[in-house]
Amino acid sequence: MLTAGTAEADTVTVSKNDEANYTIIQEAINNVKDGDTILVYSGNFTENVIVNKSVSIKSNSGNPDDTIIQSSNPGEHIFNVTEDDVTISGFKITGASNFVTSPTAGVHLEGVNNSIISNNKFSNNIVGIDLHSSDHNMLSNNTVSDNERGISLTNSNNNTVINNDAFNNRFGIYFWGSKNNILSDNNASLNEEDGIWIEDGSNNNTLSNNMVSNSDDGILLTESSNNNTMSGNNVTLSLVGVQITDSSNNMVKNNFISNNSRIGISIIRNSSNNTVKDNSLSNNSESIVMEGSTNQIYNNKIKESKIHDTNASQIAVICPFLIVVIFGIAFVFLRKE
C-alpha cells in the first residue's frame, strides 16, 4: 500500500549577514520548492532575479524602505516572473533603467496568472510593474514613481489594480489590448503625459474611484477601446480631464471633473454611442467637447464652464438650472449664467 501526501511548505531566509539560509535571493529560489516562502531581511541587494517557481518572496520587515533590490544589470528585469502563483511584497525595487530590445521593469510578469505584487516601491525603471499576457493577478498598495511607465498591462486580462500610487512617471497607468480589468482607488497624479492611458482594443475595463490630477490627459481612452466604464473618479488640474478618441460604447458617469485648463470631457474622432451622465463638472475652461451625433450627454451638473459641440444634433444637456437642446449649428457655445 502506498500513501501519498503533500509536502509542507517551508520558509527560508535571505540576509547579507551569516544569520540566514542564503545571502542572495536567486540562491534561495534555486533551492526551494513550489509553495515555499522566502523571507528577505533588511539590507541592500544588488541582483536580477528569475522567479521560475511558485513562491512567496517577502521582506521580513514589511517596509520597502529598508529592503532594497537594486538591479545588477539595468538592461534586464529586476524580478522576471515566469511561473504562476508568485507573491512579491515589501521591497524597494529600482534601477531597471536601460531600454535594450524591450522595456525593462522592476517586476515583469510574462504569461503569469494568479500572482500578487503588493506593498512595494518602484523607482527609476523603464516600467515599474509590467504584465504581458498575464491574467487574474493582483497589483495592490504599490508606489510607482520616476519611471517611464508606472504600471503597464499588455494583452493582460481580468487583473485587479487597486490602491496604488503612480506619480512623477511619464505615464502613470497604461493598458494596451487588455480587457476586463478592474482599476480602482488608485492615485495617478503628477505624471508628465497621461495619468491613465487605455488604448488599442482595451475593452470592458472598469475604472472607479481613482484620483487623477496634474497630467496632460487625466484619463485617455483611444484606438478602439470600447465598452469601458468610468465612475466615481476625481479628475482635476490636467489639460483634459477625460478624453475619448476613436472609441465607442463607453460609459462616463458619476465622476467629479474640475479645474482642467482646457476641457473637462472630450469625445472626438469617430467615437460613437458613448454615454456621459450624472457627472459633476466645474471650473473647466470647457466642460464638454463632443463630435458626432450618437453620443448621449445628460444629467450632468456644470458650473463655471461651457459646452462645445462640433457636430451638434439634438443633444440634450441638463445642468442644475439650465436645460438646453442644441440643434445643427457647426459651432455652438453654451455657458450657464
N, C-alpha and C positions, 0 to 999 in steps of 0.2 A: 504494500500500500504506500502511495506517495502522497505527501501532504504539501500543498503549495501555499506559500504565504507571501505577504507583501513586505518588503524590507522597509524598516522605519527610516524616515528622513533624518539626516544628520545636519548638524551645524558646525561649520569650520570657521576659523578666524584668520584675518589678514592684518598684519601690523608691520610697520617699518622696523620695529624692535624685535627681539627674540621671544617676546611673550606670546606669540600667536603661532598657529599652524603653518602659515605661509607669509612670505614677505611681499609678494606681488599678487594682484588679483588674478591674472591669467593662470598662474600656477594652481591656484585654488580651483578654478573652473576645470582645468585639465584633470584634476584628481577627484572631483566629486561626481555624484550621480544625479540623474533627474530627480527633482523634488527636494534636493538639499538646499540649505541656506548658507550664504557666505556673509559673515559679519566683518565689516572693514572698520578698524579702529582709526581714530583721528590721525591726520597727517597729510602730507603731500605725496601723491603717487603720480609718477610720470610713465604712462604706458597707453597703448591702444589695445583694446580688449575684444576678443572674438567670443561672443556668448553663443555657443552651439549646444547648450544643454538647457533643459527646463529648470532653472534655478532662480532663487531669490538672492539678489545682491543688495545689501543694505548697509548704510553707515551705522555703526554701533551707537553713536550719539544721537542720530536723527537730525543733526544740524549740518546743513550743507556747507556752512562757512568754515567748519573745521575739518572737513574731509574732502580734499580737493583732488580731482583727477585731471591732470594736465596731459595733453596729447604729446607723445614722444615723436610722432610723425604728423605734422599738420596737414599732410595730404591724404590722411586716412581718417575714417570714423573713429571716435574715441571708444564708444561701445557699439560694436557691429553685431546686432542680434539677428540670428538666423533660425532660431528654434522657438516654438510656441511656449506659452505659459511661463514667461520670464517676468520678474519684478526687478526694477532698478529704482532705488529710493534713498534720498538723504545725502546727495552729493552735489558739490560744485564742479561743473564739467566745462572745460574751457580749452580752446586752442586748436580746434579742427578748422584751421583758417585758410588753407590753400585749396583753391579750386583747380584740380588737376584734369581729370576726364569727366568728373561729375561732382556735384556739390558734396562737400564733406560735412558731417554732422556730429554733434555731441552724442546723441543716441540715434542710431539708424536701424529701423526695422524693415526687413526685406522678406515678404511673404510670411509674415508672422501674425498669429492670432492669439487672442485671449491673454495679452500681456498688460502689465501695469507700469507706467512711468509716472512717478509721483514724488512730490516734495523735493525737487531738485532745482538748482540754479544753473542756467546755461548762459555763457557769455563768450564773445569773440570766436564764434564758429560761423561757418558759412550758413549752416542751418542748426538751430538748437535741437529740435526734435523732428525727425524725418521719417515718415511712414511711406513705404512703397508696397503696393499690392498687399496691404495688411489690414485685416478686418477684426472687428469685435475687440478692440483694445481700449484701455482707459488711460487718458492723459489728464492728470489732475494735480492741482496745487503746485505747479511748477512756475518758476520765474524765468523768463527768457528775455534777455536784454543784450543790446550791442551785437546782434547777429545780422547777417544779410536777411534771412527769414527766421522768424522766431519759431513757429510751428508750421510744418508743411505736410500735407497729405496728398499723395499722388495715387490715383486708382485704388483708393482705400475706402472701404465701406463699413457702415454700421459701427463706427467708433464713437466714443464719448470724450469730448474735450471740455473739461469743466474746471472752473475756479483757478484758471491760470492767469498770470500777469505777463503781458507781452508789451514791452515798451523799449523805445530807443533802437528799434530794428529798422531796416529799410522797409520790410513788410512784416506786419505783426503776425497774422494767422492766414495761411494760404491753402486753398483746396484746388486741386486740378483733377478733373474727371473722377471725383469722389462723391459717393451717394449715400443717402440715408444716415448721415452722421448727425450727432447732437452737439451743438456748440452753445454752451450755456454758462452764464455767470462768470465770464472772463472779462478781464480789463485789458483792452488793447489801445494804448494811448501813446502819444508822442512818437509814433512811427513815421518815418520820413515820407513814404508814399501812401500806402493803404493800411488802415487798421486791420480790416478783414477783407480778403480778396477771394472770391469764389468764381471759378471760371472753367470753361471747356467741358461742358456736359456734366457739371456737378449738380445733380438733381436731388430733390426730395430731402434736402437738409433742413434742420430746424435750428434757427439762431434765436436764442431767447435770453433776455435779462443780461445782456452784455453791456459793458461800459466802453464806449469808443470815443476818443477825442484826439484833437491836435494832429491830424493827418491830412493828406491831400483829399482822398476819399475815405470817409469813415468806414462804410460797408459798400463794397463793389461787387455786383453780380454781372457777369458778362459771358459772351460766347456760348450761347445755348445752355445756360444754367437755368433750368426750369423747375417749377413746382416746389420751390423753396418757401419756407415760412419764416418771416422775421417778426417777432413780437416781444414787447416789453423791453426793447433795447433803448439805451440812453446814448444818443449820438450828438456830439457837440464840438464846437470850436475847430471844425475842419473846413476845407474849402467847400466840399459837397458832403452832406450827411450820408444819404443813401443814394447810390447810383445803380440803375438797371439798364444794361445795354444788350441788344441782340438776345434777349431772354424773355420768356413768356410764362404765364400762369403762376406767377409768384404772388404771395400774399404778404403785404406790409401792413401790420395792424398793431394798434395799442403801443406804439413807440413814442418816445419823447425826443424830439429833434429840435435843437435850439442853437442859436449863436453860430451858425455856419456862414462863412463870409460870402459865399456865392449862392448856393442852393441847398434847401433842406432835403427834398426828394426829387431826383431826376430820372425820368423814364424816356429813353431815346433810342433811336436806331433799331428799327424792326423789332421792337418789344411790344407784345400784344397780350391782351387778356390778363394783365396784371391788376391786382386789386389793392388800393390804398384806402384804408378806412380806420376810423377811430384813433387816429394819431393826434398828438399834441405838438404843434409846430409854433415856435416863437423866435422872434429876433433873427431870422434868417434873411439875407438880402432878398432872395425869392424863396417862397415856401415850396412850391411845386412847379417843376418844368416838365412838360409832357409832349411827346409826339405820338401821333396815332389816335384813332377814334375808338378802339376797342378796349382800352384800359378803363377801369372803373375807379372813380375817386369820390368818396362820400364820407360824411360824418366826421370830418377832420376839424379840429379846433385850431384856428390860425390867428396869430397875433403879430402885429408889427412887421408884416412882410406882405408879399404879393404872389399871385399865381400867374404863370406864363404858359399858355397853351399854344404850341406852334402849329397845331393842326386841329383846331377846336371843332367839336362836333357833338352837340347835345350831351355835354358832360355836366353833371350836377355837382357843384362844390358847396358844401354845407359848413358854415362857420357858426360860432355861438350866436352871433347877432345878424348874420347875413346869409341869405340863400341866393345863389346866382346860377343861372343857366347860361352857358356860353354857346353861342351859335357860330356858324362857319365864317370866321374872320381870320385872316392869316396870322395876325399877332394881337393878342388880347392881354391886357394887364389889369388885374383886379387888386385892389387894396382895401382892406377893411378900415373904416374910419374910426 
